[in-house]
């Protein structure tokens, strides 16, 4: 179970780091910190998938 929790935590932290690692130099027309709607939707979809995977891992561990 610890391995699954660690894996989920690593995936969530990697997801949280994506905006920090983004390069804004090639997008001068966007304001700093402003994300494109498509990217926002992709992040929301990844979060839903991560939650679903965590539920599945919890069921398997029981």
N, C-alpha and C positions, 0 to 999 in steps of 0.2 A: 504494500500500500504506500509506503514511503516513496518508492520509486515513481509511482504514478502521480503522487502529489508534487514531487520535485519536477517531474516532466511538465505538468500543468503549470506550475509556477514559472518555469523557464520559458514556456511558450507565451504566457501572458506578459512577462517582462520584455520579451523580444517584441511583442506586439506594441507595447507601450513605448518602446524606443524608436519606432519607425519615424514619427514626426521629428524627433530630435536629430536623426541621422540624415534627414532630407536636405538636399542641396537647393537653396533658393536663388542662387546666383543666375540661373538660366530662366527664372520666372520673375522678371522685374515688374510685371504688371499686377502681380498678386501681392497683397499685403502680407506682412510677416505673421505667421501663425494661421493664416487662412487656408483651409483645405478645400480641394475640389469636391463637389458633391459625389462624384463617382468613387473617390477615395474614401469618403465618409461612409458610403453605403458598403463598400468592401470591408471596412473595418467592423462595421456592425454585423455583417454576415459572418466574419471570422469569429467575433465574440460569441455569437449564437452557436456556431459550430463547436467552439471550445467548451461552452457550457454543456452542450449535448454530449460531447465526448467525456467530460468529467462525470456526468450522470451515468453513462455507460460503464465507465471504469469503476464507479462506486457499486453498481449492480454486480459487475463481474467479481469484485473483491468480496462481496457478501456471499 
